[in-house]
């Protein structure tokens, strides 16, 4: 008998990303849930996870074997997650990080890297990576007024002693500044200074035996090395991540997810139909059945003999969607009264925002889908609203409380409190 999705995932106190992680995570170790690479891919392209009898509980030996099977960064590719399948583990905070990559424009890759590079030396070490992961998950771990059931659900996602203390004591203790504390940890670790202030020496414990956890939930040395940690920093955790490797990883992941979506509809062919392209664009939207059918019927009426959409056209359009905010600003400046725009205006604005030209056929297909009255003009406000749903893949609460936005919000709050 197939186990139904966890009751924890149905808790109304959990965010959409938390519920989705719990639903798709297929393995656990030490009481903490993890995704496999395949779980992650399925979570961003499927509504439901693969049928399974129960989660797989990994032993320490199995975790070590997974670490040995993880390819180094120089051997990364746009098929890595598919090739790894179930041979790797991904934590909840890494899940937030990977989701944020999917919506990053190429122009934002350097900004993302600089956020991890806390000391500005153009290299990211393992400790800096763990520090920022701590902030990515901060909005979840620091939420107040959670019932006991929900707090236990959160404990299955991220091991955090701050929540554990709250459960056992039933109250919150005053805590020092999060930013001050974790960055001081990062500073000390980079210089080999221990908690007592002495220089580290002699003892060379393996990472999995040098586990340290603080009351902010930052595990400065994890007892479990995840796939991303090994991929970025090597099996010993002492390699540095440079920008070029980071940029290539982000590009590869974006391409891999897009290939997965495209091949689902192409069935081995080099193109997908215009209708399939519309289905991909509309699959994560919140349209009711009649509205959804209206868009497809409109396309069928206007495109009688389609030539299909190639993967290159599909990929460049999705890259444009990652620049949707810039496009929105450009349109507001160009059409101060929110007037509909023509194909030429749309084409020009997209190229200005992304530096990439969309094919005439793809632009015509987009207009065939979204031009409501067939007058050759696009109501870009409606188009943008629907494309935002597509961009964020059905996560309705994508504004300020999750993913990369959660990180930026956390930094802003800490800066305000420091003034």
KEKE-3310 file (N, C-alpha, C; in steps of 0.2 Angstrom, whole numbers, plus 5000, padded with zeros to 4 digits):
npx = (5004:5003:5010:5002:5004:5014:5007:5012:5015:5003:5001:4994:5002:5014:5024:5022:5034:5040:5030:5031:5044:5044:5034:5041:5053:5063:5072:5080:5090:5097:5086:5083:5076:5079:5081:5084:5094:5085:5073:5073:5072:5060:5051:5051:5045:5034:5018:5015:5025:5035:5027:5029:5033:5039:5050:5067:5079:5095:5110:5126:5137:5131:5129:5142:5146:5138:5144:5157:5153:5149:5152:5166:5167:5172:5168:5155:5139:5125:5117:5119:5111:5101:5109:5114:5103:5096:5108:5113:5111:5101:5099:5086:5088:5097:5089:5081:5090:5093:5081:5080:5090:5084:5077:5085:5092:5105:5113:5112:5120:5133:5131:5124:5135:5144:5136:5138:5152:5159:5170:5175:5186:5185:5183:5174:5173:5169:5164:5159:5149:5140:5136:5128:5118:5112:5106:5097:5088:5083:5070:5061:5066:5066:5053:5039:5027:5023:5013:5015:5015:5018:5031:5038:5037:5045:5057:5060:5065:5076:5089:5089:5094:5089:5075:5072:5075:5065:5054:5056:5057:5047:5048:5055:5072:5082:5092:5108:5113:5109:5117:5128:5133:5134:5143:5154:5158:5161:5172:5181:5183:5189:5201:5206:5203:5198:5183:5187:5196:5209:5222:5218:5225:5236:5225:5215:5201:5189:5177:5164:5165:5167:5157:5148:5136:5126:5116:5109:5106:5116:5125:5141:5151:5146:5139:5135:5139:5133:5127:5129:5139:5150:5151:5155:5165:5174:5179:5185:5182:5190:5192:5191:5177:5176:5171:5168:5166:5155:5146:5144:5139:5126:5121:5120:5111:5099:5098:5096:5084:5075:5077:5072:5058:5055:5058:5049:5037:5042:5045:5056:5058:5064:5057:5044:5026:5016:5005:5009:5019:5012:5005:5015:5019:5007:5006:5009:5000:4987:4974:4957:4948:4940:4946:4959:4957:4952:4963:4971:4962:4961:4974:4974:4965:4971:4984:4986:4994:5007:5025:5032:5041:5058:5071:5080:5073:5064:5072:5078:5067:5063:5074:5072:5060:5066:5071:5060:5056:5064:5059:5046:5048:5054:5043:5034:5040:5040:5027:5018:5004:5000:4997:4993:5005:5014:5020:5033:5037:5037:5047:5058:5059:5062:5074:5082:5081:5087:5097:5096:5089:5072:5065:5055:5044:5042:5038:5027:5019:5018:5010:4999:4994:4991:4986:4971:4960:4964:4970:4983:4990:4997:4991:5001:5001:4992:4999:5011:5007:5002:5014:5022:5017:5021:5035:5038:5034:5022:5023:5014:5016:5028:5034:5041:5046:5052:5066:5078:5074:5070:5083:5088:5079:5082:5095:5093:5085:5094:5103:5096:5093:5106:5109)
npy = (4994:5011:5025:5039:5057:5065:5069:5080:5088:5094:5103:5119:5129:5128:5134:5135:5130:5123:5113:5106:5102:5092:5083:5078:5074:5060:5052:5050:5054:5053:5058:5069:5076:5073:5077:5068:5070:5067:5068:5082:5087:5082:5088:5101:5100:5091:5088:5078:5067:5052:5036:5028:5016:5019:5031:5031:5026:5031:5025:5029:5024:5022:5036:5040:5033:5039:5051:5048:5045:5057:5069:5079:5098:5101:5092:5094:5095:5098:5087:5082:5081:5072:5061:5058:5054:5045:5045:5054:5068:5081:5095:5105:5119:5119:5116:5127:5136:5130:5132:5145:5148:5144:5154:5165:5178:5179:5190:5191:5182:5185:5193:5185:5176:5185:5187:5175:5176:5181:5187:5194:5189:5184:5171:5156:5148:5132:5135:5148:5146:5138:5147:5156:5148:5146:5158:5158:5149:5155:5162:5153:5146:5155:5159:5164:5160:5147:5131:5116:5105:5110:5115:5103:5098:5107:5103:5091:5096:5105:5104:5112:5119:5130:5130:5118:5120:5130:5121:5113:5121:5130:5144:5159:5164:5179:5183:5186:5196:5189:5190:5196:5185:5174:5178:5181:5168:5163:5171:5167:5153:5153:5157:5147:5148:5142:5139:5143:5153:5149:5144:5132:5116:5102:5091:5083:5081:5072:5079:5074:5070:5081:5089:5103:5113:5127:5139:5146:5138:5136:5125:5123:5114:5101:5085:5078:5077:5085:5082:5094:5101:5092:5092:5106:5109:5098:5081:5082:5094:5106:5113:5128:5138:5145:5160:5157:5143:5142:5150:5142:5130:5136:5139:5126:5119:5127:5124:5110:5108:5114:5107:5095:5098:5101:5089:5081:5084:5084:5071:5064:5071:5085:5097:5105:5106:5121:5121:5113:5121:5131:5125:5121:5134:5138:5129:5130:5140:5149:5148:5145:5130:5134:5146:5142:5133:5143:5150:5140:5136:5148:5149:5138:5142:5152:5148:5137:5129:5125:5126:5122:5123:5125:5118:5128:5140:5139:5139:5152:5160:5156:5161:5174:5176:5175:5187:5195:5206:5216:5218:5222:5235:5241:5242:5249:5262:5264:5264:5274:5275:5262:5256:5243:5233:5232:5218:5221:5231:5223:5213:5221:5227:5215:5211:5222:5220:5208:5205:5195:5190:5186:5173:5177:5169:5163:5174:5178:5167:5168:5180:5175:5167:5176:5188:5196:5200:5199:5209:5212:5217:5217:5214:5218:5218:5208:5197:5198:5195:5182:5175:5177:5167:5156:5158:5156:5144:5139:5142:5151:5160:5169:5181:5189:5180:5168:5158:5165:5178:5178:5178:5190:5199:5196:5200:5214:5217:5214:5224:5235:5234:5235:5248)
npz = (5000:4996:5004:5010:5007:5020:5036:5041:5031:5027:5036:5041:5045:5039:5026:5008:5002:5012:5014:5002:5001:5012:5007:4995:4999:5001:5008:5024:5038:5054:5060:5052:5037:5020:5003:4987:4972:4962:4968:4970:4956:4952:4961:4956:4943:4944:4951:4961:4971:4967:4968:4984:4997:5009:5017:5014:5026:5029:5033:5042:5035:5022:5019:5018:5007:4997:4997:4991:4978:4973:4960:4956:4955:4943:4934:4932:4924:4913:4915:4927:4939:4935:4931:4944:4951:4964:4971:4981:4993:4998:5008:5017:5017:5007:4997:4996:4991:4979:4972:4971:4962:4950:4946:4944:4934:4922:4924:4937:4943:4947:4958:4967:4969:4976:4987:4995:4996:5009:5014:5003:4995:4982:4982:4988:5003:5011:5024:5023:5014:5021:5031:5024:5019:5032:5033:5023:5027:5037:5039:5041:5053:5063:5065:5075:5088:5084:5084:5094:5085:5073:5075:5077:5065:5058:5064:5057:5046:5047:5057:5072:5086:5093:5090:5096:5110:5112:5111:5122:5133:5131:5129:5122:5122:5125:5111:5104:5090:5075:5063:5067:5076:5068:5058:5065:5069:5057:5054:5064:5062:5049:5053:5061:5074:5090:5101:5113:5110:5107:5096:5083:5083:5079:5081:5069:5064:5055:5045:5047:5060:5067:5072:5076:5084:5086:5097:5087:5077:5067:5060:5060:5057:5049:5053:5042:5026:5012:4995:4988:4995:4994:4980:4978:4986:4988:4993:5005:5010:5009:4997:4987:4981:4965:4955:4942:4942:4950:4942:4931:4937:4940:4928:4922:4930:4928:4914:4914:4921:4912:4901:4905:4907:4893:4886:4891:4884:4871:4867:4861:4849:4840:4842:4851:4850:4847:4855:4865:4870:4875:4885:4894:4898:4905:4915:4929:4933:4941:4935:4932:4925:4914:4910:4907:4896:4887:4883:4877:4866:4860:4854:4846:4836:4830:4826:4814:4806:4813:4815:4826:4842:4845:4856:4859:4857:4867:4878:4878:4879:4892:4899:4897:4905:4918:4919:4921:4930:4926:4913:4916:4922:4911:4903:4910:4910:4896:4892:4899:4902:4903:4891:4878:4870:4854:4843:4838:4848:4859:4856:4855:4868:4876:4871:4875:4889:4891:4882:4873:4858:4854:4843:4828:4826:4839:4846:4839:4843:4857:4856:4850:4860:4871:4866:4868:4860:4847:4840:4837:4848:4864:4880:4892:4906:4910:4904:4911:4924:4923:4919:4930:4939:4932:4932:4946:4948:4954:4967:4978:4988:4985:4989:5000:5010:5008:5001:4991:4992:5006:5011:5008:5014:5027:5029:5027:5038:5049:5046:5049:5062:5067:5066)
capx = (5000:5007:5009:4999:5009:5014:5002:5016:5015:4997:5000:4992:5007:5020:5024:5022:5040:5041:5026:5033:5050:5042:5031:5045:5059:5062:5077:5081:5096:5098:5079:5082:5074:5083:5079:5089:5094:5079:5067:5073:5069:5052:5048:5050:5041:5028:5013:5016:5031:5034:5024:5034:5031:5041:5056:5073:5083:5102:5115:5132:5141:5128:5131:5149:5146:5136:5149:5162:5150:5148:5157:5169:5164:5175:5165:5148:5136:5118:5113:5121:5105:5098:5114:5115:5097:5096:5114:5115:5106:5100:5095:5081:5091:5100:5083:5079:5096:5093:5075:5082:5094:5080:5074:5091:5095:5112:5116:5112:5125:5139:5128:5123:5141:5146:5133:5142:5159:5158:5176:5177:5192:5183:5183:5169:5174:5163:5161:5155:5143:5135:5134:5123:5113:5109:5101:5092:5082:5081:5063:5058:5068:5065:5046:5036:5020:5021:5011:5020:5015:5022:5038:5041:5038:5051:5063:5062:5068:5082:5091:5091:5094:5085:5068:5072:5075:5059:5049:5057:5056:5041:5048:5061:5077:5085:5098:5112:5111:5111:5122:5135:5135:5137:5149:5160:5159:5165:5179:5185:5184:5194:5208:5208:5202:5192:5178:5190:5200:5216:5223:5217:5232:5236:5219:5213:5195:5185:5171:5158:5166:5168:5150:5147:5129:5125:5109:5106:5105:5121:5130:5147:5154:5140:5140:5133:5141:5128:5129:5132:5145:5155:5152:5158:5171:5178:5177:5188:5179:5195:5193:5187:5173:5177:5165:5167:5163:5148:5141:5143:5134:5119:5118:5119:5105:5094:5097:5094:5077:5072:5077:5067:5052:5055:5058:5042:5033:5045:5045:5062:5058:5068:5053:5037:5021:5014:5000:5013:5023:5007:5004:5021:5018:5001:5005:5009:4996:4981:4968:4952:4948:4938:4951:4965:4954:4951:4970:4973:4957:4963:4980:4972:4961:4976:4990:4983:5000:5013:5031:5035:5046:5064:5073:5084:5068:5061:5076:5079:5061:5063:5079:5068:5056:5070:5072:5053:5056:5067:5054:5040:5050:5054:5036:5031:5043:5039:5020:5016:4997:4999:4994:4995:5011:5015:5026:5040:5039:5039:5053:5064:5060:5065:5081:5085:5082:5091:5102:5094:5083:5067:5063:5049:5039:5040:5034:5020:5015:5016:5004:4993:4991:4989:4982:4964:4955:4967:4971:4990:4993:4997:4990:5007:5000:4990:5004:5016:5004:5002:5021:5025:5015:5025:5042:5039:5032:5016:5023:5010:5019:5035:5036:5047:5047:5056:5071:5083:5071:5071:5090:5089:5075:5085:5101:5090:5083:5099:5107:5092:5094:5112:5110)
capy = (5000:5017:5029:5045:5062:5066:5074:5086:5092:5097:5108:5125:5133:5128:5138:5130:5127:5118:5107:5103:5098:5086:5079:5075:5071:5052:5049:5053:5052:5056:5062:5075:5074:5075:5076:5066:5074:5065:5071:5089:5088:5080:5093:5107:5099:5087:5089:5073:5063:5045:5032:5025:5013:5023:5034:5026:5028:5030:5024:5033:5021:5024:5043:5041:5030:5044:5056:5045:5045:5064:5071:5086:5103:5102:5087:5095:5095:5099:5081:5079:5078:5066:5055:5056:5050:5044:5044:5060:5070:5088:5098:5110:5125:5119:5116:5134:5139:5128:5135:5152:5148:5143:5161:5170:5180:5178:5196:5191:5177:5188:5196:5179:5173:5189:5186:5170:5178:5186:5191:5198:5187:5181:5163:5155:5141:5128:5138:5154:5143:5136:5153:5159:5143:5147:5164:5156:5145:5159:5164:5147:5144:5161:5161:5164:5158:5140:5126:5111:5100:5113:5115:5096:5097:5110:5100:5086:5099:5108:5103:5118:5119:5136:5127:5112:5124:5133:5116:5110:5126:5134:5151:5161:5168:5184:5181:5191:5197:5183:5192:5197:5179:5169:5180:5180:5161:5162:5174:5163:5147:5154:5158:5142:5149:5138:5143:5146:5158:5146:5142:5125:5113:5095:5087:5084:5077:5072:5084:5071:5069:5088:5092:5109:5116:5133:5140:5149:5133:5135:5119:5126:5108:5096:5078:5075:5081:5084:5082:5101:5102:5088:5095:5112:5109:5092:5076:5084:5101:5111:5117:5134:5138:5152:5162:5153:5136:5144:5152:5136:5126:5139:5138:5119:5118:5130:5121:5103:5108:5116:5101:5090:5100:5101:5082:5078:5085:5083:5064:5062:5075:5091:5103:5104:5110:5127:5120:5110:5126:5135:5120:5122:5141:5139:5123:5132:5146:5148:5149:5140:5126:5138:5151:5138:5131:5148:5151:5135:5137:5154:5147:5133:5145:5157:5144:5132:5124:5127:5123:5119:5127:5122:5119:5135:5145:5138:5141:5159:5163:5155:5166:5181:5176:5176:5195:5198:5212:5222:5219:5226:5241:5244:5243:5255:5268:5265:5265:5277:5274:5255:5254:5237:5234:5228:5213:5225:5234:5217:5210:5226:5227:5209:5211:5227:5218:5201:5205:5190:5191:5180:5172:5180:5163:5162:5180:5177:5161:5172:5184:5171:5165:5181:5194:5194:5202:5198:5216:5212:5221:5212:5218:5215:5217:5201:5193:5197:5192:5174:5173:5176:5161:5151:5159:5154:5137:5137:5144:5157:5165:5170:5188:5191:5176:5162:5157:5171:5184:5178:5180:5198:5202:5194:5205:5221:5218:5214:5230:5240:5233:5237:5256)
capz = (5000:4995:5010:5008:5009:5027:5039:5043:5025:5027:5042:5038:5047:5035:5019:5002:5000:5017:5013:4996:5003:5016:5002:4990:5002:5001:5013:5031:5042:5060:5061:5047:5030:5014:4996:4983:4966:4958:4972:4968:4950:4952:4965:4952:4937:4945:4956:4966:4971:4965:4974:4988:5002:5015:5016:5015:5031:5027:5038:5041:5030:5016:5018:5016:5000:4993:4996:4987:4972:4970:4955:4958:4951:4936:4930:4932:4918:4913:4916:4934:4944:4932:4932:4951:4953:4971:4974:4984:4998:4998:5014:5016:5015:5000:4992:4995:4987:4972:4969:4970:4956:4944:4944:4943:4928:4921:4927:4945:4945:4951:4964:4971:4972:4981:4994:4998:4997:5014:5015:4997:4992:4976:4983:4993:5006:5014:5030:5020:5010:5027:5034:5020:5020:5038:5032:5018:5030:5043:5040:5044:5059:5068:5066:5082:5089:5081:5088:5095:5080:5067:5077:5076:5058:5056:5066:5052:5040:5048:5064:5075:5094:5095:5091:5101:5116:5113:5113:5129:5138:5130:5129:5119:5126:5121:5107:5100:5083:5070:5058:5071:5078:5063:5054:5069:5069:5050:5055:5069:5059:5044:5056:5065:5082:5093:5105:5119:5108:5106:5089:5082:5081:5080:5080:5062:5064:5049:5045:5050:5067:5070:5072:5081:5083:5091:5098:5082:5072:5062:5061:5057:5054:5048:5054:5036:5020:5007:4988:4985:4999:4991:4974:4978:4991:4988:4999:5012:5011:5009:4991:4987:4975:4962:4952:4935:4943:4953:4937:4927:4940:4940:4921:4921:4934:4924:4908:4916:4923:4906:4897:4908:4905:4886:4884:4893:4878:4864:4865:4857:4844:4841:4844:4854:4847:4850:4860:4871:4873:4879:4891:4899:4901:4909:4920:4936:4935:4945:4931:4932:4919:4908:4908:4904:4890:4883:4881:4872:4861:4856:4851:4841:4831:4827:4823:4810:4804:4817:4814:4832:4845:4847:4863:4860:4857:4873:4883:4878:4882:4899:4901:4897:4911:4923:4919:4920:4933:4922:4908:4919:4923:4905:4900:4914:4908:4889:4891:4905:4903:4903:4884:4875:4866:4848:4843:4838:4854:4864:4854:4857:4875:4878:4869:4879:4896:4892:4877:4868:4853:4853:4836:4826:4827:4846:4848:4836:4847:4863:4855:4849:4867:4876:4863:4870:4855:4841:4837:4837:4853:4870:4887:4895:4913:4911:4902:4917:4930:4922:4919:4937:4942:4928:4934:4952:4948:4958:4974:4978:4993:4983:4989:5005:5016:5006:4996:4991:4995:5013:5013:5007:5019:5033:5029:5028:5045:5053:5045:5052:5069:5069:5066)
cpx = (5004:5005:5007:5004:5008:5009:5005:5015:5009:4996:4999:4998:5013:5019:5024:5028:5042:5037:5028:5039:5048:5038:5036:5051:5058:5067:5077:5087:5097:5092:5078:5080:5078:5080:5085:5089:5087:5073:5067:5070:5062:5049:5047:5046:5035:5024:5014:5022:5030:5031:5030:5031:5033:5048:5062:5077:5090:5106:5121:5136:5138:5129:5138:5150:5144:5141:5155:5159:5148:5153:5160:5166:5166:5172:5157:5145:5128:5114:5115:5116:5102:5102:5114:5109:5096:5102:5117:5110:5107:5096:5090:5083:5094:5094:5081:5084:5095:5086:5077:5086:5090:5077:5079:5092:5102:5116:5116:5117:5130:5137:5127:5130:5144:5143:5136:5149:5159:5164:5179:5183:5191:5183:5178:5172:5168:5160:5156:5148:5138:5132:5128:5117:5109:5104:5096:5086:5080:5074:5059:5059:5067:5057:5043:5029:5018:5019:5016:5021:5019:5029:5041:5042:5044:5058:5065:5065:5075:5084:5093:5089:5089:5077:5067:5072:5068:5053:5050:5055:5050:5041:5055:5066:5080:5091:5102:5110:5114:5117:5129:5137:5138:5143:5155:5162:5163:5172:5184:5187:5189:5201:5210:5207:5196:5188:5182:5195:5207:5216:5222:5224:5231:5231:5216:5207:5192:5179:5165:5159:5167:5162:5150:5140:5129:5118:5106:5105:5110:5125:5136:5151:5148:5143:5138:5135:5136:5131:5132:5138:5151:5157:5156:5165:5176:5176:5180:5186:5184:5196:5189:5183:5174:5171:5163:5164:5156:5143:5140:5138:5127:5116:5116:5112:5099:5092:5094:5086:5073:5072:5072:5060:5050:5054:5052:5037:5035:5045:5050:5063:5062:5064:5047:5032:5019:5010:5004:5017:5018:5005:5009:5021:5013:5001:5005:5005:4990:4974:4963:4952:4945:4943:4957:4963:4954:4958:4972:4968:4959:4969:4978:4969:4966:4982:4987:4989:5006:5019:5035:5040:5052:5066:5077:5079:5065:5065:5077:5073:5061:5068:5076:5064:5060:5072:5065:5053:5058:5062:5048:5042:5051:5048:5033:5034:5041:5031:5017:5008:4995:4995:4997:5001:5011:5020:5032:5042:5041:5045:5059:5065:5063:5072:5085:5086:5086:5097:5101:5088:5079:5066:5056:5043:5037:5036:5027:5016:5013:5010:4998:4990:4988:4986:4975:4960:4958:4969:4979:4994:4992:4996:4996:5006:4997:4995:5009:5013:5004:5009:5024:5023:5020:5032:5043:5036:5027:5017:5020:5014:5027:5038:5042:5049:5050:5061:5076:5080:5071:5078:5091:5085:5079:5091:5098:5088:5088:5103:5103:5093:5101:5114:5108)
cpy = (5006:5022:5036:5051:5063:5071:5081:5091:5096:5102:5115:5130:5133:5131:5132:5127:5121:5112:5103:5099:5092:5081:5075:5072:5064:5049:5053:5050:5056:5060:5068:5072:5077:5073:5072:5070:5073:5068:5079:5091:5087:5086:5100:5106:5094:5089:5085:5069:5056:5041:5028:5022:5017:5027:5030:5030:5026:5029:5028:5030:5022:5031:5044:5038:5035:5049:5054:5045:5052:5066:5078:5091:5103:5097:5088:5096:5097:5093:5078:5077:5072:5060:5053:5052:5050:5044:5051:5063:5078:5091:5103:5116:5125:5119:5123:5138:5137:5131:5142:5153:5148:5149:5166:5171:5179:5184:5196:5186:5179:5190:5190:5176:5178:5189:5181:5172:5183:5190:5194:5195:5184:5173:5162:5148:5138:5132:5144:5151:5141:5142:5156:5155:5144:5153:5162:5153:5149:5161:5159:5146:5149:5163:5160:5161:5151:5135:5120:5106:5103:5113:5108:5095:5101:5107:5094:5089:5101:5107:5109:5118:5125:5134:5122:5115:5127:5127:5114:5115:5130:5141:5153:5165:5173:5181:5186:5191:5191:5184:5192:5190:5175:5171:5180:5173:5160:5165:5169:5156:5147:5155:5153:5143:5145:5142:5146:5152:5155:5144:5134:5122:5106:5091:5089:5079:5077:5076:5080:5070:5076:5092:5097:5112:5122:5135:5144:5144:5132:5130:5121:5120:5103:5089:5074:5079:5079:5084:5089:5103:5099:5091:5101:5112:5103:5087:5078:5091:5106:5114:5123:5134:5145:5153:5158:5146:5137:5146:5146:5131:5129:5138:5131:5117:5120:5126:5114:5103:5110:5110:5095:5091:5099:5094:5079:5079:5084:5075:5061:5067:5082:5097:5100:5108:5116:5126:5117:5116:5130:5131:5121:5129:5142:5133:5125:5138:5144:5150:5143:5136:5130:5143:5148:5136:5137:5150:5146:5135:5143:5153:5143:5137:5150:5153:5137:5127:5127:5123:5120:5124:5123:5123:5126:5140:5145:5140:5148:5162:5162:5160:5173:5181:5177:5184:5198:5205:5218:5223:5224:5233:5245:5246:5249:5262:5269:5267:5267:5276:5266:5253:5247:5238:5230:5222:5216:5228:5228:5214:5215:5227:5221:5209:5216:5224:5212:5201:5199:5191:5185:5179:5175:5175:5163:5168:5180:5172:5164:5176:5181:5168:5170:5187:5192:5195:5201:5204:5217:5216:5216:5217:5215:5214:5210:5196:5192:5194:5184:5172:5173:5170:5155:5152:5155:5147:5135:5139:5151:5162:5166:5177:5189:5186:5169:5163:5163:5177:5184:5180:5187:5201:5201:5199:5212:5222:5218:5221:5236:5240:5235:5245:5259)
cpz = (5000:5001:5007:5010:5017:5030:5040:5037:5024:5032:5038:5040:5043:5028:5014:5001:5006:5016:5007:4998:5007:5012:4998:4993:5003:5005:5019:5034:5048:5062:5057:5040:5025:5008:4992:4977:4962:4961:4970:4961:4949:4956:4961:4945:4938:4951:4962:4965:4968:4970:4977:4994:5009:5013:5018:5021:5030:5033:5037:5036:5023:5014:5015:5009:4995:4992:4991:4979:4969:4966:4957:4953:4944:4931:4930:4925:4919:4914:4923:4938:4941:4932:4939:4953:4961:4975:4977:4989:4998:5004:5012:5014:5008:4995:4991:4990:4980:4968:4967:4963:4950:4942:4943:4936:4928:4924:4934:4947:4950:4958:4969:4974:4977:4987:4998:5000:5003:5016:5009:4994:4985:4976:4989:4996:5009:5020:5028:5017:5016:5030:5030:5019:5026:5037:5028:5021:5036:5044:5043:5051:5065:5069:5073:5082:5085:5086:5089:5089:5074:5069:5076:5069:5055:5058:5061:5046:5041:5056:5067:5082:5096:5095:5096:5108:5117:5114:5120:5134:5137:5130:5125:5123:5122:5117:5104:5093:5079:5066:5062:5073:5073:5059:5059:5070:5062:5051:5059:5065:5053:5046:5061:5072:5085:5097:5111:5117:5106:5098:5088:5080:5082:5078:5073:5061:5057:5050:5049:5058:5071:5070:5078:5079:5088:5092:5093:5076:5067:5064:5057:5054:5054:5050:5047:5030:5014:5000:4986:4989:4996:4984:4973:4981:4991:4994:5005:5014:5012:5003:4991:4980:4972:4958:4946:4937:4946:4947:4932:4930:4940:4933:4920:4924:4930:4918:4909:4917:4916:4901:4899:4906:4897:4884:4886:4888:4871:4862:4861:4851:4845:4843:4847:4850:4850:4856:4867:4874:4878:4886:4897:4902:4906:4915:4927:4938:4939:4941:4932:4926:4913:4906:4904:4897:4885:4880:4875:4866:4856:4852:4845:4835:4827:4823:4820:4809:4807:4815:4820:4835:4847:4854:4864:4860:4864:4879:4883:4880:4890:4903:4902:4903:4917:4924:4919:4924:4929:4916:4910:4920:4916:4902:4904:4912:4900:4888:4898:4907:4903:4896:4882:4871:4859:4848:4842:4844:4860:4862:4856:4864:4878:4877:4873:4886:4896:4887:4872:4864:4853:4846:4835:4828:4834:4848:4845:4840:4853:4862:4854:4855:4871:4873:4863:4864:4848:4837:4836:4842:4860:4876:4891:4903:4914:4909:4908:4923:4929:4922:4925:4940:4938:4931:4941:4954:4953:4965:4975:4982:4991:4985:4994:5010:5014:5001:4997:4993:5003:5015:5013:5012:5026:5034:5030:5035:5050:5052:5049:5059:5072:5069:5073)
residu = (UNK:UNK:UNK:UNK:UNK:UNK:UNK:UNK:UNK:UNK:UNK:UNK:UNK:UNK:UNK:UNK:UNK:UNK:UNK:UNK:UNK:UNK:UNK:UNK:UNK:UNK:UNK:UNK:UNK:UNK:UNK:UNK:UNK:UNK:UNK:UNK:UNK:UNK:UNK:UNK:UNK:UNK:UNK:UNK:UNK:UNK:UNK:UNK:UNK:UNK:UNK:UNK:UNK:UNK:UNK:UNK:UNK:UNK:UNK:UNK:UNK:UNK:UNK:UNK:UNK:UNK:UNK:UNK:UNK:UNK:UNK:UNK:UNK:UNK:UNK:UNK:UNK:UNK:UNK:UNK:UNK:UNK:UNK:UNK:UNK:UNK:UNK:UNK:UNK:UNK:UNK:UNK:UNK:UNK:UNK:UNK:UNK:UNK:UNK:UNK:UNK:UNK:UNK:UNK:UNK:UNK:UNK:UNK:UNK:UNK:UNK:UNK:UNK:UNK:UNK:UNK:UNK:UNK:UNK:UNK:UNK:UNK:UNK:UNK:UNK:UNK:UNK:UNK:UNK:UNK:UNK:UNK:UNK:UNK:UNK:UNK:UNK:UNK:UNK:UNK:UNK:UNK:UNK:UNK:UNK:UNK:UNK:UNK:UNK:UNK:UNK:UNK:UNK:UNK:UNK:UNK:UNK:UNK:UNK:UNK:UNK:UNK:UNK:UNK:UNK:UNK:UNK:UNK:UNK:UNK:UNK:UNK:UNK:UNK:UNK:UNK:UNK:UNK:UNK:UNK:UNK:UNK:UNK:UNK:UNK:UNK:UNK:UNK:UNK:UNK:UNK:UNK:UNK:UNK:UNK:UNK:UNK:UNK:UNK:UNK:UNK:UNK:UNK:UNK:UNK:UNK:UNK:UNK:UNK:UNK:UNK:UNK:UNK:UNK:UNK:UNK:UNK:UNK:UNK:UNK:UNK:UNK:UNK:UNK:UNK:UNK:UNK:UNK:UNK:UNK:UNK:UNK:UNK:UNK:UNK:UNK:UNK:UNK:UNK:UNK:UNK:UNK:UNK:UNK:UNK:UNK:UNK:UNK:UNK:UNK:UNK:UNK:UNK:UNK:UNK:UNK:UNK:UNK:UNK:UNK:UNK:UNK:UNK:UNK:UNK:UNK:UNK:UNK:UNK:UNK:UNK:UNK:UNK:UNK:UNK:UNK:UNK:UNK:UNK:UNK:UNK:UNK:UNK:UNK:UNK:UNK:UNK:UNK:UNK:UNK:UNK:UNK:UNK:UNK:UNK:UNK:UNK:UNK:UNK:UNK:UNK:UNK:UNK:UNK:UNK:UNK:UNK:UNK:UNK:UNK:UNK:UNK:UNK:UNK:UNK:UNK:UNK:UNK:UNK:UNK:UNK:UNK:UNK:UNK:UNK:UNK:UNK:UNK:UNK:UNK:UNK:UNK:UNK:UNK:UNK:UNK:UNK:UNK:UNK:UNK:UNK:UNK:UNK:UNK:UNK:UNK:UNK:UNK:UNK:UNK:UNK:UNK:UNK:UNK:UNK:UNK:UNK:UNK:UNK:UNK:UNK:UNK:UNK:UNK:UNK:UNK:UNK:UNK:UNK:UNK:UNK:UNK:UNK:UNK:UNK:UNK:UNK:UNK:UNK:UNK:UNK:UNK:UNK:UNK:UNK:UNK:UNK:UNK:UNK:UNK:UNK:UNK:UNK:UNK:UNK:UNK:UNK:UNK:UNK:UNK:UNK:UNK:UNK:UNK:UNK:UNK:UNK:UNK:UNK:UNK:UNK:UNK:UNK:UNK:UNK:UNK:UNK:UNK:UNK)
# end
